Amino acid sequence: MKYFIALLLFFCCFSGFVFGQKSSVSAIRCGGYISNQYPCGDISPFINFSLGLGANIRFMLPVDNPRINKLGLSANISWNYLHPSDHYISFFNTTRFTAGIFYDFPIKDSRFSISPEIGYGLALHVLTPESGFNTYPDGVFFDQVIDFSVSILYSLPNIKRGSVEVFLAPVYSFMPEQDNSHIHLLGFRTGCMYGLPGGR
């Protein structure tokens, strides 16, 4: 929780540097993405990489204050296949559910914006070891997960600004374990979002 509060304060400190003019970005945006991440830390000996599919929704806060009217809430769900590097692991996948907060920094006189986001939630792992190998847990287990990303968004031309956006985002994921080991994943996600009718 303390990481969440620290990053929220970080976003607010930079709110004075927002470049943008008022735009008709939709108050509610939803979309989908693909992701690719690579392990660091304690999980590195066990998996090579992660590939995933996800869906997200973003809700801009309905306020008039120019310092916080580009602040919003988000929800993400994703399914990720973790490719094992250890031949004793038969199958390993993760489903993540996170809720978060983001801030849009539109770049003046362009269709680009930058959007830092932090999310916190639950990761549901399903691991199947090779038959007869019982060192790894067999079945379902849970972890907390913290995702931090910085999206670069582009509103497609000849379409109402904010109605369709494509994005690319570096993503860092952290999952603390009870035995003082940690899962770190670093990579990116890319996709598009559709803004529901009605701007702000």
C-alpha positions as CSV (number, residue, x, y, z in Angstrom):
1,M,0.0,0.0,0.0
2,K,2.9,2.4,0.8
3,Y,4.2,2.0,-2.8
4,F,0.7,2.9,-4.1
5,I,0.6,6.1,-2.1
6,A,4.1,7.1,-3.0
7,L,3.5,6.7,-6.7
8,L,0.2,8.6,-6.4
9,L,2.0,11.5,-4.8
10,F,4.6,11.3,-7.6
11,F,1.9,11.6,-10.3
12,C,0.3,14.6,-8.5
13,C,3.7,16.4,-8.2
14,F,4.1,16.3,-12.0
15,S,0.5,17.4,-12.7
16,G,1.7,21.0,-13.1
17,F,3.7,19.9,-16.1
18,V,0.8,18.6,-18.1
19,F,1.2,20.1,-21.6
20,G,-2.2,19.5,-23.0
21,Q,-5.2,21.5,-23.9
22,K,-8.7,20.4,-23.0
23,S,-9.7,17.5,-25.2
24,S,-12.7,15.3,-25.8
25,V,-11.2,12.1,-24.4
26,S,-13.9,9.7,-23.5
27,A,-14.7,9.3,-19.8
28,I,-14.8,5.5,-20.2
29,R,-12.4,3.6,-22.4
30,C,-12.1,-0.2,-22.7
31,G,-9.8,-2.3,-24.8
32,G,-7.5,-5.3,-25.1
33,Y,-3.8,-6.0,-25.4
34,I,-1.1,-8.6,-25.8
35,S,1.9,-8.8,-23.4
36,N,5.4,-10.2,-23.3
37,Q,7.5,-10.2,-20.2
38,Y,10.8,-11.8,-19.1
39,P,11.8,-13.0,-15.6
40,C,14.3,-11.4,-13.3
41,G,15.2,-12.5,-9.8
42,D,14.2,-15.7,-8.1
43,I,12.0,-17.0,-10.9
44,S,14.6,-16.7,-13.6
45,P,15.9,-20.3,-13.4
46,F,12.4,-21.6,-13.9
47,I,10.8,-19.8,-16.8
48,N,12.1,-18.3,-20.0
49,F,9.4,-15.7,-20.8
50,S,5.7,-14.9,-20.4
51,L,3.1,-14.3,-23.2
52,G,-0.4,-13.1,-22.4
53,L,-3.7,-11.6,-23.5
54,G,-5.5,-9.0,-21.5
55,A,-8.5,-6.6,-21.3
56,N,-8.7,-3.3,-19.5
57,I,-11.1,-0.5,-18.7
58,R,-10.3,3.1,-17.7
59,F,-12.6,5.6,-16.0
60,M,-11.7,9.3,-15.9
61,L,-12.7,10.9,-12.6
62,P,-15.6,13.3,-13.1
63,V,-14.0,16.5,-11.7
64,D,-13.5,20.0,-13.0
65,N,-10.2,20.7,-11.2
66,P,-7.5,21.0,-14.0
67,R,-4.9,19.4,-11.8
68,I,-6.7,16.2,-11.2
69,N,-9.2,15.9,-14.1
70,K,-6.8,13.7,-16.0
71,L,-6.6,11.3,-13.1
72,G,-8.5,8.0,-13.5
73,L,-9.1,4.5,-12.2
74,S,-8.4,1.3,-14.1
75,A,-9.1,-2.4,-14.0
76,N,-7.2,-5.1,-15.8
77,I,-7.6,-8.8,-16.3
78,S,-5.0,-10.9,-18.1
79,W,-4.0,-14.5,-18.8
80,N,-0.3,-15.3,-19.1
81,Y,1.5,-18.4,-20.3
82,L,4.8,-18.8,-18.6
83,H,7.2,-20.9,-20.8
84,P,9.2,-23.2,-18.4
85,S,12.9,-23.5,-18.7
86,D,13.0,-26.3,-16.1
87,H,12.0,-29.5,-17.8
88,Y,10.4,-30.7,-14.5
89,I,7.6,-28.1,-15.1
90,S,4.9,-29.4,-17.5
91,F,2.6,-26.3,-17.5
92,F,2.6,-22.9,-15.8
93,N,0.1,-20.1,-16.3
94,T,-1.1,-17.1,-14.4
95,T,-4.4,-15.1,-14.4
96,R,-4.0,-11.6,-13.0
97,F,-6.8,-9.3,-11.7
98,T,-5.6,-5.7,-10.8
99,A,-7.2,-2.4,-10.0
100,G,-5.2,0.8,-10.3
101,I,-4.8,4.5,-10.8
102,F,-3.3,6.4,-13.8
103,Y,-2.7,9.9,-14.9
104,D,-2.9,11.1,-18.6
105,F,-0.3,13.7,-19.8
106,P,-1.5,14.8,-23.2
107,I,1.3,16.3,-25.4
108,K,0.2,19.6,-26.7
109,D,-0.7,20.0,-30.4
110,S,-0.3,16.2,-31.0
111,R,-2.3,13.1,-30.8
112,F,0.1,11.5,-28.3
113,S,-0.2,11.2,-24.6
114,I,1.8,9.6,-21.8
115,S,0.1,7.7,-19.0
116,P,1.8,6.3,-16.0
117,E,-0.2,3.7,-14.1
118,I,0.1,1.5,-11.0
119,G,-2.1,-1.4,-10.3
120,Y,-2.5,-3.8,-7.3
121,G,-4.3,-7.1,-7.2
122,L,-4.2,-10.9,-7.3
123,A,-2.3,-13.4,-9.4
124,L,-3.8,-16.9,-9.6
125,H,-1.1,-19.4,-10.7
126,V,-1.7,-22.9,-12.1
127,L,1.4,-25.1,-12.1
128,T,1.6,-28.7,-13.2
129,P,4.9,-30.5,-12.6
130,E,6.0,-33.5,-14.6
131,S,4.5,-36.8,-13.5
132,G,6.2,-38.2,-10.4
133,F,8.1,-35.0,-9.6
134,N,6.8,-33.5,-6.3
135,T,9.3,-30.8,-5.6
136,Y,7.0,-28.2,-7.2
137,P,3.4,-27.6,-5.9
138,D,0.8,-29.1,-8.1
139,G,-2.3,-27.1,-8.5
140,V,-3.5,-23.5,-7.9
141,F,-1.9,-20.9,-5.6
142,F,-2.1,-17.2,-5.2
143,D,0.2,-14.2,-5.0
144,Q,-0.2,-10.5,-4.6
145,V,0.8,-8.6,-7.7
146,I,1.9,-4.9,-8.3
147,D,2.1,-3.7,-11.9
148,F,3.7,-0.5,-12.9
149,S,3.5,0.7,-16.5
150,V,4.0,3.9,-18.6
151,S,1.8,3.9,-21.7
152,I,2.5,5.9,-24.8
153,L,-0.9,6.4,-26.5
154,Y,-1.8,7.7,-29.9
155,S,-5.3,8.7,-31.0
156,L,-6.0,7.6,-34.5
157,P,-6.4,10.4,-37.0
158,N,-9.7,11.1,-38.8
159,I,-11.6,9.7,-35.8
160,K,-12.9,11.8,-32.9
161,R,-10.1,12.3,-30.5
162,G,-10.1,9.7,-27.8
163,S,-12.5,7.3,-29.5
164,V,-9.8,4.9,-30.7
165,E,-6.3,4.8,-29.3
166,V,-3.4,2.5,-29.8
167,F,-0.7,2.1,-27.1
168,L,2.6,0.6,-26.2
169,A,3.6,0.3,-22.5
170,P,6.7,-0.9,-20.7
171,V,5.5,-3.0,-17.8
172,Y,7.2,-4.1,-14.6
173,S,5.4,-6.7,-12.4
174,F,6.3,-7.6,-8.8
175,M,4.9,-10.6,-6.9
176,P,6.1,-10.9,-3.3
177,E,6.3,-14.5,-2.0
178,Q,5.8,-15.6,1.6
179,D,9.2,-17.3,1.8
180,N,11.0,-14.1,1.0
181,S,11.5,-15.0,-2.6
182,H,10.0,-12.7,-5.2
183,I,8.7,-12.9,-8.8
184,H,9.9,-10.0,-11.0
185,L,8.8,-9.7,-14.6
186,L,9.8,-7.0,-17.0
187,G,8.5,-6.4,-20.5
188,F,5.7,-4.6,-22.5
189,R,2.1,-4.7,-23.5
190,T,0.6,-3.3,-26.7
191,G,-3.0,-2.9,-27.8
192,C,-5.9,-0.5,-28.4
193,M,-8.7,1.1,-26.5
194,Y,-12.1,2.3,-27.6
195,G,-13.7,5.3,-25.9
196,L,-17.4,5.0,-25.3
197,P,-19.4,7.9,-26.7
198,G,-19.3,11.1,-24.7
199,G,-16.2,13.2,-24.1
200,R,-15.0,15.3,-21.2
